[in-house]
Each structure stands twice: as C-alpha cells, then as structure tokens.
Amino acid sequence: MDSLTLRWFDKRQFANRARGFVKRVWRTPAFPMLELACFGAGALAVISGAFGTQNLPLAQRAMFWLALMAWNAVKWRLWFAWMVRGHAAWRRASALGAVLLNLPLPLEIVVALRLIGVEAEIGPRLIWLEALAISAIVAALAWAVRRLLALRPVPVAAADPGPLVRAGTRLDQVAAVRAEDHYCRVYLADGSSRLVLCRFADALRELAGRDGTRIHRSAWVAEWAVGRAERAGRAWRLVAAGEAFAVSPAHLAETRRRGWLNRR
C-alpha cells in the first residue's frame, strides 16, 4: 500500500470518527438538563454579580454571563460525549470535569470581558473557588430539573396493541428481537423464544418505549438483557438471552455509548 493510499485511508478513518463523535454529542442524554442548568446558573450570577461583575451595568453583565455560560455549556457537552460510555461513567466524568474544565476559566473570563469591551486582570485562586461553587450550583440545578422532568406525568394515548402484544407477548419480558424473513423471533426473559408474524419495523415501533436499542438492521436488544460483549477481529457481538447478536458498524457508536461493549 503506497503512501498516498495510506494518507487517504487515514483521512477517511478520521472523518468517520469525527462523524461518529458528532452523532454522540447530539445523542448525549444530558440535553436539555445541562443547558437549562447553565442558563439558571448564569441568571443567578447576573443577579448576584459573581466574579466581581456587580459593578458592571446590567446589560453588560448579562452579555458577559451569556457568553461565558454558553461556552461552558458547549464545553461540558463535548466533555460528556467524550467521557461517558454508560450510566456508571457520569459521576466520574462530572468530578473530573469540575477540576479540569475549570482550570482555564480565568482566561475564559478575560476573553468574555473583552468581548463586552472590558479590560481586567483576574486572580486565578478566587476564580477557581467561585468556579467550584458555580459547578456545584449547576450540578444541583441539573439534578433538580431532571427530577422535575422525571416526575412530570406523561399522558398515555390509547392505541391499538401492536403485533407482539396481540401474540400474547409481555413487552417487559422481551430480551431481544431478531428478524427472520416475514417473522420476528422474540427472545424472552425466561430463556424461551417464539416466532411472531410481523415486520421488524412494526416490532421496533412497539418497543420504542422500552430501554433498549437496535444493534443491527435485523436485531434489537434490551438494556437489561445484555450479558457480555465479544469481539472477533473488528466485529462485535452481544450475548443476550443466551444468543449472540452481531453489532453492525452503523449501530456501533450507540452500542458503545451505552457501555455495552465494556460488559464482560
């Protein structure tokens, strides 16, 4: 393989990884809690005049905090997309981010002040202490907003049962579904399986409210059913309900984001 081909291959790999990362950023489940928490913390900072901004006119103070908190929302979203691969990683990513992402904050404040036409010298020690306090406020607000959204009643519209329910299947017992010609093989929690006459697309719509995801053009797996991941060369398989299910490249990023590839 010549050097030109290698360079082209490296560029293609980089482009694929970049596209995968962008998709992971938009799928990060912190939205909209992260943005709402940053907006709330910024509003509190405008009112209280944090970081010594109480001497600025209200309009300038609001513009400063809007710029600073918008940048931090972007920064934290990228950080979570890079660090989080499963539910267990959120606390570690948050703790590390509270330290690492706040280190450049004095420089960010200088830049934000210059954007509104203010020149200032910043003492980093006081800034870092106040940044830790604001990080704690953002975390508390994010937790409160998440709790409110979780407690909000969701209206359930009456709908005709799907093909799985009509076939006598309890959706909470479905571990996995695999398409087989005009049928779907449904794997259940008790280790049994059954064939249901339905399209795979109809089965996916019926399982849309369940915690699971599509891992292949012909396979869906529930979160609780994933036992372990196996790798054969560059290919991945998930073992669920005693069966091995191939993970297609198109669904590899979502499978990795959920942390399933780390299960052994």
Disulfide bonds with the S-S distance in Angstrom:
none
